[in-house]
Amino acid sequence: MDRLDTSLDDYQHITRGLARQLETNPEQLRDVLQYIIAVGSTLRLKLDVDTLLKDVAEAACKALRFRYSALYLADDLGYFRVRATSGISEEDEAYLYNHPLPDAFAALLINEDFRISDSYFIPAESPIWQNREFASYFVVIDEDKPLTPVSPRRTPAPSPDIWLQEDLLVVPLVSSDNMLLGFLTPDAPLNGKRPTVEIMALFELFANQAAVAIEGARLYAELRDALKKAQESERIKNHFLMTASHELRTPLTAIQGYIELLCSYSDSLDDTTKTRFIHNARRSCDELVLLLGNVMDASRIDQDRVMLKLGPVRVVQAVQMILEILEPLIARESRTVKINIPDEFVAWVDDLRLRQVLLNLVGNALKYTPPGTDLEIRAECTAWNELSRRIPALNRQLLIPPSGQFVVIAIRDWGPGIALQDQPQLFSKFMRLTDAINSAQRGAGLGLYLCRQLTGAMGGYVWMESAGIAGEGCTFFVALPLREDEPLSDE
């Protein structure tokens, strides 16, 4: 956003407004000042940014006597996104978070035609609401009704002083270098009246202190995160070197051993033995290529260099293709894989990357469960709000797809399960459980990390559930955007 010009006249205007407020409503001015002090104290408490934003949104309602408020902050993608609210449900807040305001539309709000003091008021009767695309980014909040987009008001306001549901108040949050950090949008004043210059002066006084606190908290968080990343980077580097030396040495040793046997005893070995040695050496080469491929994929993901070709993919076909690859292992270990996936489920993903994720997850289920243990692969259609209720952490990680639905693929085994204390780190880079490291199975600890990163890049999410009880196994879930168009024809 362009820099906001703040002149000496503006500050004098605010001062005059505060003086009038002191004469007419000293109690409210006192409340505002108390909340300003409370917000300022958070700088000393070193609260995390999300907690601070929530405190600011709630304090804005209490101090200025509004029923609801939403706090938007600029992100790095050209949007202003809701980061905290007051007075509305978690589900409604998640909806607002997943419908950010583009920078271009935010610029329409910061318009001199709507200016009151240093804030902006867009009345319900303003012609700007005739712009349907613009209006679709704003909602009417009513405790007894679901959120609905703002629509142009067809009847005049009963009084120019009465607050209407479609009214919008925007209070900018400006940094110390005069850049727009975001804005507050308080809604539904308790007195039912539209803001006056005096009320806006109070709000701006509060907003100025809130902006200082937010800027300070973000700077502190960035410094703290930079330190943690540096420490984590050092730990990961050391762990990778240890893991790589262990995991890569095994196939290299096997290759070297078979080559030395062939060189030293070629004349005395029969053709069958030679063929077996070459086959085993080749299999070790394949393991080495797979390990190095995972390392390279992880590097590309970390550098945002993974290219995706999104399109409609029939889920059951992707599953059948990876089962064909694993069929020799499944048959050799006398396993049964039960599939329960409706044929009409079509995801909007990258076909190759989906198969890579499924191959990794099903392959793990085969590698880390005893021979003869059965597997089940099923899928169901789940709405975004149902998924976010099931996993609250998804509210800020998973955007709503155009269809509003996800295909959730579940891969279930009945093996030893995964201990509860190991589960939080399961999708971390270079993470291998102690039992896996001590097993005959090779790996660099990148498979599940790649699954999560690739699934996230396709607009989905992967997670697991396990009681950690032997025999009950575990279930890995992959949520992918459901295609909203007509079903695919059989190819």
C-alpha positions in Angstrom: 0.0 0.0 0.0 1.1 3.6 -0.5 2.3 5.6 2.4 -0.4 7.3 4.4 0.0 11.0 4.8 -0.5 12.3 8.3 -0.3 16.1 8.8 -0.1 18.3 11.8 -3.7 19.4 11.1 -4.8 15.8 11.6 -3.2 15.6 15.1 -4.7 18.9 16.0 -8.1 17.6 14.8 -7.7 14.5 17.0 -6.7 16.6 20.0 -9.8 18.8 19.6 -12.0 15.7 19.3 -10.5 14.3 22.5 -11.1 17.5 24.3 -14.8 17.5 23.3 -15.0 13.8 24.3 -13.6 14.7 27.7 -16.3 17.3 28.2 -19.2 15.1 27.0 -18.2 11.6 28.0 -15.2 11.5 30.4 -16.0 7.9 31.5 -15.5 6.5 28.0 -12.3 8.5 27.5 -11.0 7.0 30.8 -11.9 3.5 29.6 -10.1 4.0 26.3 -7.0 5.3 28.1 -7.0 2.3 30.4 -7.1 -0.1 27.4 -4.3 1.9 25.7 -2.1 1.4 28.8 -3.0 -2.3 28.8 -2.1 -2.7 25.1 1.1 -0.9 25.7 2.1 -3.2 28.6 2.0 -6.2 26.2 5.3 -4.9 24.8 6.9 -5.6 28.2 5.2 -9.0 28.5 6.6 -10.1 25.1 3.3 -11.8 24.2 3.2 -13.8 20.9 1.7 -11.9 18.0 -1.5 -14.0 17.8 -2.3 -13.4 21.5 -1.6 -9.7 21.2 -3.9 -9.4 18.1 -6.7 -11.1 20.0 -6.2 -8.8 22.9 -6.3 -5.8 20.6 -9.5 -7.0 18.9 -11.3 -7.6 22.2 -10.0 -4.3 23.7 -11.3 -2.4 20.7 -14.8 -3.7 21.4 -14.7 -3.1 25.1 -13.1 0.3 25.0 -15.1 1.8 22.2 -18.3 -0.2 23.0 -18.9 -2.2 19.8 -20.3 -5.7 19.7 -17.9 -7.1 17.1 -14.5 -6.3 15.6 -12.1 -7.9 13.1 -8.4 -7.1 12.8 -6.8 -7.3 9.3 -3.1 -7.5 8.7 -1.2 -7.3 5.4 0.5 -10.5 4.3 3.3 -11.2 1.8 0.9 -12.3 -0.9 -0.9 -9.0 -1.6 -3.8 -9.5 0.7 -5.2 -8.2 4.0 -6.2 -11.2 6.1 -8.3 -11.4 9.3 -5.9 -12.3 12.1 -8.2 -11.8 15.1 -11.8 -11.1 16.0 -14.0 -10.4 18.9 -17.6 -11.3 19.4 -17.9 -13.9 16.6 -17.5 -17.7 16.6 -14.4 -19.6 15.8 -16.1 -21.0 12.7 -17.0 -17.5 11.4 -13.4 -16.3 12.2 -12.0 -19.1 10.2 -14.3 -18.2 7.3 -13.1 -14.6 7.3 -9.5 -15.7 7.5 -9.9 -17.9 4.4 -11.5 -15.0 2.5 -8.7 -12.3 2.6 -9.2 -8.9 1.0 -7.0 -8.2 -2.0 -4.7 -5.2 -1.8 -6.5 -3.5 -4.7 -9.9 -3.6 -2.9 -8.3 -2.4 0.4 -7.1 0.7 -1.5 -10.7 1.5 -2.3 -11.5 1.7 1.4 -8.7 4.2 2.0 -10.4 6.9 0.0 -10.9 10.5 0.8 -14.6 10.2 0.0 -15.1 8.0 3.1 -12.7 9.8 5.4 -13.7 10.8 9.0 -10.7 12.2 10.9 -7.9 9.6 10.1 -10.4 6.7 9.6 -12.8 5.8 6.9 -16.6 5.1 7.1 -18.4 3.4 4.2 -22.1 3.8 4.7 -24.6 1.2 3.6 -26.1 3.5 1.0 -22.7 4.1 -0.7 -22.6 3.3 -4.4 -19.4 1.3 -3.8 -21.6 -1.6 -2.6 -23.0 -1.9 -6.2 -19.6 -3.4 -7.1 -20.5 -7.1 -6.5 -17.0 -8.4 -6.5 -15.9 -5.8 -3.9 -19.0 -6.4 -1.8 -18.4 -10.2 -1.8 -15.4 -9.7 0.4 -17.5 -8.3 3.3 -20.2 -10.0 5.3 -23.1 -9.0 7.5 -22.7 -10.4 11.0 -25.8 -11.5 12.9 -25.6 -13.7 16.0 -28.7 -15.7 14.9 -27.8 -16.1 11.2 -24.9 -17.4 9.2 -22.5 -14.9 7.6 -23.9 -13.4 4.4 -22.1 -11.2 1.9 -23.0 -7.5 1.9 -25.6 -6.6 -0.7 -26.6 -3.1 -1.9 -29.2 -1.5 0.3 -32.4 -0.9 -1.7 -34.2 1.3 0.9 -32.9 4.6 2.4 -31.6 4.6 6.0 -34.4 5.6 8.5 -32.0 8.2 9.9 -28.5 9.4 8.9 -27.3 8.7 12.5 -28.5 5.1 12.8 -25.9 2.3 12.3 -26.9 -0.2 9.6 -25.8 -3.8 9.3 -24.1 -3.0 5.9 -22.1 0.0 7.3 -18.3 -0.5 7.4 -15.9 1.3 9.6 -12.2 1.1 8.9 -9.5 2.3 11.4 -6.0 2.1 9.9 -3.1 0.6 11.9 -0.1 2.6 10.8 3.6 1.8 11.5 6.2 4.1 12.9 7.5 4.7 9.3 4.0 5.6 8.2 3.2 2.3 6.4 -0.2 0.6 6.6 0.1 -2.6 8.7 -3.6 -3.4 8.6 -6.8 -2.1 10.0 -9.6 -2.6 12.5 -13.2 -3.0 11.4 -15.4 -2.5 14.5 -19.1 -3.4 13.9 -22.5 -2.9 15.6 -21.9 -0.1 18.1 -23.8 -0.7 21.4 -25.5 2.7 21.2 -26.8 1.9 17.6 -25.4 5.1 16.2 -22.9 5.8 13.4 -19.5 7.1 14.5 -18.9 10.8 15.2 -15.6 12.7 14.9 -15.2 12.4 18.7 -15.6 8.6 18.7 -13.2 8.3 15.8 -10.6 10.4 17.7 -10.8 7.8 20.5 -10.5 4.9 18.1 -7.5 6.5 16.5 -5.8 7.1 19.8 -6.3 3.4 20.6 -5.3 2.3 17.1 -2.1 4.3 17.2 -1.0 2.5 20.4 -2.1 -0.8 19.1 0.0 -0.4 15.9 3.0 0.3 18.0 2.4 -2.8 20.1 1.8 -5.0 17.0 4.9 -3.7 15.2 7.0 -4.3 18.3 5.5 -7.8 18.8 6.1 -8.7 15.2 9.7 -7.5 15.4 10.3 -9.5 18.6 8.7 -12.6 17.0 10.8 -12.3 13.9 14.0 -12.0 15.9 12.9 -15.0 18.1 12.0 -17.1 15.0 15.3 -16.2 13.3 17.2 -17.4 16.4 15.2 -20.6 16.5 15.7 -21.3 12.8 19.4 -20.8 13.2 19.5 -23.3 16.1 17.2 -25.7 14.3 19.3 -25.4 11.1 22.4 -26.4 13.0 20.6 -29.3 14.7 19.1 -30.5 11.4 22.5 -30.3 9.6 24.1 -32.5 12.3 21.2 -34.9 12.3 21.3 -35.1 8.5 25.0 -35.9 8.4 24.5 -38.6 10.9 21.5 -40.1 9.1 23.0 -39.8 5.7 26.2 -41.5 6.7 24.2 -44.3 8.2 21.6 -44.8 5.6 23.7 -44.1 2.4 26.5 -46.3 3.7 24.3 -49.4 3.7 23.5 -49.6 0.0 26.9 -48.4 -1.0 28.5 -51.2 1.1 26.2 -53.7 -0.5 27.1 -52.5 -4.0 30.8 -52.5 -3.2 30.6 -56.0 -1.7 28.8 -57.6 -4.7 31.2 -55.9 -7.1 34.2 -57.2 -5.2 32.8 -60.7 -5.1 32.2 -60.6 -8.9 35.7 -59.3 -9.5 37.4 -61.8 -7.2 35.4 -65.0 -7.8 34.0 -64.4 -11.3 35.6 -67.6 -12.7 34.3 -69.9 -9.9 30.7 -68.4 -9.7 27.9 -70.0 -11.7 25.6 -67.9 -13.9 22.7 -68.1 -11.4 24.9 -66.7 -8.5 26.3 -64.0 -10.8 22.8 -62.9 -11.8 21.7 -62.8 -8.1 24.7 -60.7 -7.1 24.0 -58.3 -10.0 20.3 -58.2 -9.1 21.1 -57.4 -5.5 23.6 -54.7 -6.4 21.0 -53.1 -8.8 18.4 -53.1 -6.0 20.9 -51.4 -3.7 21.5 -48.8 -6.5 17.7 -48.3 -6.6 17.6 -47.7 -2.9 20.4 -45.2 -3.2 18.7 -43.3 -6.0 15.5 -43.2 -4.0 17.3 -41.8 -0.9 19.1 -39.2 -3.0 15.8 -38.4 -4.8 14.1 -37.6 -1.5 16.9 -35.4 -0.5 16.7 -33.4 -3.8 12.9 -33.2 -3.6 13.2 -31.8 0.0 15.7 -29.3 -1.2 13.4 -28.1 -4.0 10.4 -27.8 -1.7 12.5 -25.8 0.8 13.4 -23.4 -2.1 9.8 -23.3 -3.5 11.0 -24.8 -6.7 8.6 -27.7 -6.9 6.5 -27.4 -10.1 2.9 -28.6 -9.9 0.6 -29.4 -12.8 -2.8 -29.4 -11.1 -5.8 -31.1 -12.8 -8.6 -33.5 -12.2 -7.4 -36.9 -10.9 -9.7 -39.9 -10.2 -8.6 -41.0 -6.7 -9.3 -44.7 -7.1 -7.2 -44.9 -10.2 -4.2 -43.2 -8.5 -4.5 -45.8 -5.6 -4.7 -48.7 -8.0 -1.6 -47.5 -9.9 0.5 -47.5 -6.8 -0.8 -50.9 -5.7 0.3 -52.3 -9.0 3.8 -51.1 -8.3 3.7 -52.7 -4.8 1.9 -55.9 -6.0 5.1 -58.1 -5.9 5.7 -57.1 -2.2 2.1 -57.5 -1.3 1.9 -61.0 -2.8 5.2 -62.1 -1.4 4.1 -61.2 2.1 0.6 -62.7 1.7 -1.2 -59.5 2.5 -4.7 -58.3 1.6 -5.4 -54.6 0.7 -9.0 -53.7 1.0 -10.1 -50.7 -1.1 -13.2 -48.7 -0.4 -13.1 -45.6 -2.6 -16.2 -44.4 -4.6 -15.4 -44.2 -8.3 -16.8 -40.6 -8.6 -14.3 -39.0 -6.2 -12.1 -36.7 -8.3 -9.4 -34.5 -6.7 -7.9 -31.3 -8.1 -4.2 -32.2 -7.6 -0.9 -33.0 -9.4 -1.3 -36.6 -10.6 2.4 -37.5 -10.3 2.8 -35.9 -6.8 -0.4 -37.6 -5.5 1.0 -41.0 -6.5 4.3 -40.1 -4.9 2.5 -39.3 -1.6 0.4 -42.4 -1.7 3.3 -44.6 -2.7 5.2 -43.2 0.3 2.4 -43.8 2.8 1.3 -47.2 1.6 5.0 -48.2 1.3 5.6 -47.2 4.9 2.5 -49.3 6.0 4.1 -52.3 4.3 7.6 -51.7 5.5 6.8 -51.2 9.2 4.1 -53.8 9.8 4.7 -57.6 10.0 4.2 -59.8 6.8 0.6 -61.0 6.6 -0.8 -57.8 8.1 -3.7 -56.5 6.1 -4.2 -52.9 5.0 -7.3 -50.8 4.2 -7.5 -47.8 1.9 -10.8 -45.8 2.0 -12.0 -42.4 1.1 -14.8 -40.1 2.0 -16.0 -36.6 1.0 -15.8 -34.0 3.9 -16.8 -30.4 4.0 -14.1 -27.8 4.9 -15.9 -26.8 8.1 -16.3 -30.4 9.3 -12.6 -30.9 8.7 -11.6 -27.8 10.6 -13.7 -28.8 13.5 -12.0 -32.2 13.5 -8.6 -30.7 13.4 -8.7 -27.1 14.8 -5.1 -26.4 13.7 -6.3 -26.5 10.1 -8.3 -23.3 10.4 -5.2 -21.2 9.5 -3.5 -23.8 7.3 -6.1 -25.0 4.9 -7.8 -22.7 2.4 -11.4 -23.4 1.3 -11.4 -25.0 -2.2 -13.9 -23.7 -4.8 -16.0 -26.8 -4.2 -15.9 -26.3 -0.4 -15.2 -30.1 -0.1 -12.2 -32.4 0.4 -11.6 -36.0 -0.5 -10.1 -37.5 2.6 -8.1 -40.7 1.9 -7.4 -43.0 4.9 -4.6 -45.6 4.8 -5.1 -48.0 7.8 -2.8 -50.7 9.1 -2.9 -53.0 12.0 0.8 -53.0 12.9 2.6 -51.9 16.1 1.3 -48.3 15.9 3.3 -45.1 16.7 3.9 -44.0 20.3 2.1 -40.8 21.3 5.4 -39.1 22.3 6.8 -39.7 18.8 3.8 -38.4 16.8 4.4 -34.6 17.0 7.8 -34.9 15.3 6.7 -37.5 12.7 6.4 -35.1 9.8 9.7 -33.3 10.5 12.6 -33.3 8.2 15.1 -36.1 8.7 12.9 -37.7 11.4 13.2 -41.4 11.9 11.9 -43.3 14.9 14.3 -45.3 17.0 12.7 -48.6 15.9 13.0 -47.6 12.3 16.7 -46.6 12.6 17.4 -50.0 14.2 15.4 -51.9 11.6 16.6 -53.3 8.2 14.5 -50.7 6.4 16.5 -47.9 4.8 15.4 -44.2 4.8 16.7 -40.7 5.2 13.7 -39.5 7.3 12.3 -37.4 4.5 9.4 -39.4 3.3 6.7 -38.1 5.6 8.1 -34.6 5.4 7.8 -34.7 1.6 4.2 -36.0 2.0 3.2 -33.1 4.1 4.9 -30.5 2.0 3.6 -31.8 -1.3 0.1 -32.2 0.0 0.2 -28.7 1.4 1.4 -27.4 -2.0 -1.6 -29.0 -3.6 -4.0 -27.3 -1.2 -4.4 -30.3 1.1 -3.2 -31.6 4.4 -1.8 -35.0 5.7 -1.9 -36.2 9.3 -2.0 -39.4 11.3 -3.9 -41.0 14.2 -2.7 -43.8 16.4 -3.3 -44.9 20.0 0.3 -46.3 20.0 -1.1 -49.8 20.9 0.4 -52.8 19.2 -2.1 -54.5 17.0 -4.3 -51.4 16.6 -1.9 -49.9 14.2 -2.3 -46.4 12.8 -4.2 -44.5 10.1 -2.7 -41.8 7.8 -5.1 -39.3 6.3 -4.7 -37.2 3.2 -7.2 -34.4 2.6 -7.2 -33.1 -1.0 -9.4 -30.5 -2.7 -12.5 -32.1 -4.3 -13.1 -31.1 -7.9 -16.4 -29.3 -8.2 -17.0 -29.9 -12.0 -18.7 -32.7 -13.7 -17.3 -36.3 -13.3 -14.5 -37.4 -15.6 -15.3 -39.8 -18.4 -13.6 -43.2 -18.3 -10.4 -43.3 -20.2 
